[in-house]
Amino acid sequence: MSSTLFQIFNHDISGISLPEKFTFPFYYEPHELSRIAANELQNYLESQTDFEHNFGLDTEKEGLVIGKMFGVLVVQNSEGELGYLWAFSGKLADQNHLPLFVPTVFDMLEENSFFLIGIKELNAINLEVETLENNPEFLLLTETYQTEKALASAKLEAEKIKMSEAKKARKLQRKKAQTEITDKADLEIIMAELVRESLKDKFLFRELTEYLENQLAETKEKLSRFTDKINQLKEERSLKSAALQQQIFAEYSFLNQYKELKSLAEIFNGNPPAGAGECAAPKLLHYAFQHHLKPIAMAEFWWGQSPKSEVRKHGQFYPACTGKCEPILAHMLKDIPMDDNPFGINPAEGKELEVVFEDDYLAIVNKPAEFLSVPGKQVKDSVSARVASLYPNATGPLIVHRLDMATSGLLLIAKNIEIHKELQSQFIKRKVKKRYVALLDGLLKEDSGLIDLPLRVDLDNRPNQMVCYEHGKTAQTKWEVIERRNNQTLVYFYPITGRTHQLRVHAAHNLGLNTPIVGDDLYGTKANRLHLHAESITFSHPISKETVTVTVAAAF
């Protein structure tokens, strides 16, 4: 029997072959069936009246704009019929459940759920704390105690100054006595008197301190009747909150094809990231396994205005996130044959590394696109490995700087540790000048400019970078248009800083050029390659001190 959320294709799909393997969720080109299912969902989103949500597509609509990731899962039921499921990430229209969409895996807001009961208990504690903290007697005692404490501190500080002055005076008296008094007995009497005065001052200071502390004690004791109770309630609240969180992690469980359940706590060893399990992919797969539906293919796309931090284009397909989804999907897709993981394939296979400049001290190579600068977790073939083989007698790290795997162009190689240090110093001091050429997927209106958008890694979706004004590192790029052609723009990029994916994010982000580089599979649309090339580099030769400029034109 079919699930109520199992939808039959509106389009004729009779001539479309099924994929041999399920979609690799973290890097894929959507299968034709996934594209059709996504298109039918997008048509629904454009015309539906089931809910109200401001995606930011209607410029006249007011209110908070929230773009949203949607997912489609092509499935086959027990009768062999093909259909699909829809899902959204997080909440939609501030709801977990909406018609036609699969529900959340674990509904914390279900009536009489342990979560709502726990929240009710926490709210009761919060109310009790708030009542105590706003009690007029507590507020008066707090103010009185702070005033008395300030006065006591002022008195003690004044006494310390007085004691310090007396000490200085005694010191002068000692020196004077030692100089002017020749009778040893008289000198001893004066010295003993000065010691007595010192001891007396210290005794009086201790007496004053004790007196002031006793004065404060009565107010402090009255105040502690409130503060002890408040601290006790806060500790109880903290323990209850932590226990509730752990119960959620334990109850929030995901199915796989064998109907095996695994909780967030088990998957993430007790510390899942915020929002784990709320993405579209795990929702879709969990519902499919619950209702005996076989997963065939999957795709996720962004709908609405791009967020301020990440690069998200309306209607564009994106892979599942790595931080939250990868550990969950590893369990959910257990033993399901999937498309090959491209991250495990050596992209440099059959590609040559061209040396375009060389002397006894350094070299410059022209790195092809899709070629690692340094060894990766799974693929070891890289520029670093190749030049180590090319220059077996070289010392030091060799690679002076890096290019993204997808980017082609010039890389500096140092043949010994001293040259490496000198060249890196030039990079750190921003004395090395680099020029990139890029083909952008759209027409720029301006002819040149400066992009200044701070960047940091997207912790939930490495290695992607995001704009972040709070924690991001300064990232600046100058640019100028070379040519406009066929609805594309050829530009020069002059990076002032060298952050990871800087040029790619600065090109694609809506606060940057809002025009991704052609072939950017992370921030734009995949093509035969990323059309970004480091074509020119200028630096001071560490030995001759002459300015060296090397230029190699892009292959696109």
C-alpha positions, -999 to 999 in steps of 0.1 A, spaced: 0 0 0 14 34 -10 22 61 15 -1 91 15 29 114 7 40 92 -22 33 113 -53 31 100 -89 50 119 -116 28 143 -135 52 141 -164 56 111 -187 87 93 -175 82 60 -194 113 66 -216 136 74 -187 160 47 -175 164 43 -137 199 51 -124 220 20 -117 231 34 -83 217 58 -57 229 94 -58 262 102 -39 247 129 -17 278 151 -14 287 157 -50 263 149 -78 246 159 -111 208 154 -105 194 124 -124 167 133 -149 140 118 -126 152 140 -97 151 171 -120 115 163 -130 105 158 -93 123 190 -83 106 209 -112 72 197 -100 79 208 -65 91 242 -78 59 246 -98 39 238 -66 59 264 -46 52 291 -72 14 285 -71 6 269 -37 -18 285 -11 -12 259 16 11 281 37 26 316 39 64 320 38 85 349 27 112 335 5 122 370 -5 112 365 -42 84 390 -40 101 424 -35 68 440 -23 62 414 5 72 426 39 86 407 69 115 384 76 130 368 45 141 332 49 153 312 19 149 275 22 166 242 11 141 217 -4 147 181 -13 132 155 -35 136 117 -32 126 95 -62 113 63 -48 97 30 -58 68 14 -39 61 -23 -33 40 -24 -65 70 -12 -85 55 23 -92 78 52 -94 71 84 -75 87 109 -53 87 125 -18 92 162 -9 109 177 21 122 210 35 151 217 58 143 230 93 109 246 95 87 261 68 62 289 76 73 283 112 59 247 111 73 212 112 43 196 93 28 208 61 6 190 35 26 170 8 59 172 27 74 144 48 74 152 85 104 158 108 121 126 119 114 134 155 86 158 165 95 175 198 64 196 196 40 166 196 12 170 223 23 157 257 58 149 244 86 146 270 101 177 254 71 199 260 68 185 296 105 193 301 101 228 287 71 234 310 93 224 340 121 246 329 97 275 324 84 271 359 120 273 372 126 304 351 95 320 365 106 312 401 141 327 394 126 358 378 102 363 408 131 360 433 154 383 412 126 410 411 116 407 447 117 443 462 135 431 494 161 413 473 167 444 451 170 466 482 194 442 499 215 439 468 217 477 465 225 481 502 252 454 502 269 470 471 268 504 487 282 492 521 308 471 503 319 502 482 321 523 514 341 496 532 365 493 502 370 531 502 378 532 539 403 504 536 419 520 506 422 553 525 438 535 555 462 517 531 473 551 517 477 564 553 498 534 563 519 538 532 527 574 541 535 565 577 558 538 564 577 563 542 580 586 572 594 559 594 619 550 567 632 586 567 633 586 605 654 554 604 679 569 580 681 602 600 686 583 633 713 561 618 731 592 605 727 616 635 726 594 666 759 580 677 748 564 710 740 528 703 715 525 732 695 556 721 695 543 685 681 510 696 653 527 715 643 548 685 644 518 662 623 497 686 597 526 687 595 527 649 589 489 648 561 493 675 545 520 653 546 497 623 531 468 642 504 491 656 494 503 622 491 467 609 471 458 640 447 487 636 443 478 599 433 442 608 409 456 634 393 479 608 391 451 582 374 428 608 350 456 619 339 464 583 335 427 575 312 423 606 292 453 594 287 437 560 280 402 574 244 410 585 234 424 551 252 396 533 234 369 554 200 384 546 210 386 509 222 350 509 187 337 517 178 349 482 210 342 464 214 307 477 179 299 465 184 315 431 217 297 426 201 264 436 173 269 411 198 278 384 218 247 390 186 226 389 176 243 357 210 236 341 209 199 351 173 196 338 182 213 305 212 191 299 192 160 307 164 171 284 190 177 256 205 143 261 171 127 260 164 144 227 196 131 213 188 96 225 152 96 211 160 113 178 167 82 158 171 74 121 162 43 101 181 26 73 170 0 48 174 -28 75 150 -9 98 180 -3 121 176 27 143 205 49 153 202 80 175 219 114 172 237 106 204 251 74 189 260 89 156 278 120 170 291 104 202 268 125 223 275 160 208 256 166 175 258 200 159 227 223 162 200 214 137 214 179 130 187 157 115 166 187 104 179 187 68 158 175 39 179 144 31 176 125 64 139 134 66 132 120 31 152 88 36 137 81 71 102 85 57 110 62 28 123 34 50 94 38 74 69 33 45 87 5 26 98 28 -3 130 21 -21 152 52 -27 161 56 -63 177 91 -66 178 123 -47 184 160 -52 183 192 -31 178 228 -42 177 263 -28 145 283 -30 144 320 -23 168 348 -16 204 339 -7 213 342 30 238 370 40 266 345 48 265 315 25 263 315 -13 229 301 -23 213 308 -57 176 305 -62 165 272 -79 200 258 -79 209 223 -68 233 217 -39 248 187 -22 239 176 13 260 194 40 289 175 54 290 186 91 254 176 100 243 152 72 274 131 64 275 111 97 237 106 96 236 95 60 265 71 65 241 51 87 210 57 66 226 47 33 244 16 47 249 -10 20 230 10 -6 251 10 -38 259 46 -46 276 65 -74 313 67 -70 327 92 -45 346 117 -67 367 127 -37 383 93 -37 393 96 -74 426 111 -84 417 141 -106 454 145 -116 455 111 -133 471 115 -168 478 152 -163 513 167 -167 529 194 -145 546 220 -167 577 237 -153 576 273 -168 606 288 -149 635 273 -131 670 282 -117 692 267 -90 670 282 -62 634 280 -73 609 269 -99 575 279 -111 550 253 -123 518 257 -142 492 236 -123 464 221 -144 428 224 -132 415 196 -109 450 190 -95 457 191 -58 485 215 -46 492 192 -16 482 157 -8 445 152 4 430 128 28 423 102 2 443 113 -29 481 117 -24 490 127 -60 496 165 -60 520 193 -70 539 187 -38 543 150 -45 553 156 -81 579 182 -74 594 162 -46 600 135 -72 612 160 -97 637 176 -73 648 148 -50 678 168 -36 656 198 -26 652 206 11 623 222 29 586 221 22 590 230 -16 554 244 -20 554 281 -11 517 288 -16 486 269 -28 459 270 -54 424 254 -50 423 220 -66 399 233 -93 420 264 -101 448 262 -127 478 284 -129 512 293 -115 527 280 -83 561 289 -67 584 261 -57 614 267 -34 644 243 -37 657 248 -2 645 259 32 661 293 31 645 302 -2 612 289 11 613 312 41 623 342 20 594 337 -5 569 330 23 580 362 40 572 380 8 537 365 7 531 374 44 542 410 38 520 410 6 549 418 -16 540 391 -41 517 403 -68 493 378 -84 468 382 -113 441 357 -120 418 356 -150 382 343 -146 352 338 -168 320 348 -149 286 334 -156 268 367 -163 273 403 -174 289 428 -149 276 463 -151 307 480 -136 341 479 -151 362 476 -119 361 477 -82 372 464 -48 354 435 -30 359 435 8 341 406 24 356 388 54 356 350 52 356 319 74 350 282 69 314 270 70 317 246 100 286 226 89 298 223 53 335 221 49 354 231 28 329 258 18 336 293 30 311 319 41 310 357 47 312 365 84 317 399 98 320 386 134 346 358 131 358 361 94 393 370 84 398 401 62 395 392 25 400 418 -2 400 415 -40 405 441 -67 389 433 -101 386 447 -136 366 437 -167 386 425 -197 357 416 -220 320 409 -221 308 382 -245 279 357 -248 263 368 -215 296 361 -198 323 385 -184 360 379 -186 378 396 -156 411 400 -140 412 394 -102 440 409 -81 438 393 -46 451 415 -18 447 387 7 449 350 1 419 333 18 406 299 9 381 301 -20 384 339 -18 379 347 -55 352 321 -59 331 335 -30 338 371 -38 326 364 -74 295 345 -64 283 361 -32 254 386 -35 274 412 -16 303 407 -40 299 405 -78 268 382 -74 281 364 -106 298 330 -100 327 318 -120 318 295 -148 321 259 -137 322 266 -100 307 235 -85 306 249 -50 292 284 -54 278 283 -90 270 257 -116 292 228 -126 308 228 -161 338 211 -177 361 229 -154 364 259 -131 372 289 -153 397 304 -129 434 306 -137 464 322 -118 481 336 -149 507 360 -136 530 362 -105 556 389 -96 581 386 -68 616 396 -58 642 368 -64 656 359 -30 692 357 -43 695 383 -72 669 406 -57 657 413 -92 619 415 -99 607 384 -116 574 382 -135 561 350 -151 529 349 -171 511 319 -186 478 325 -204 447 306 -194 436 276 -215 400 287 -216 
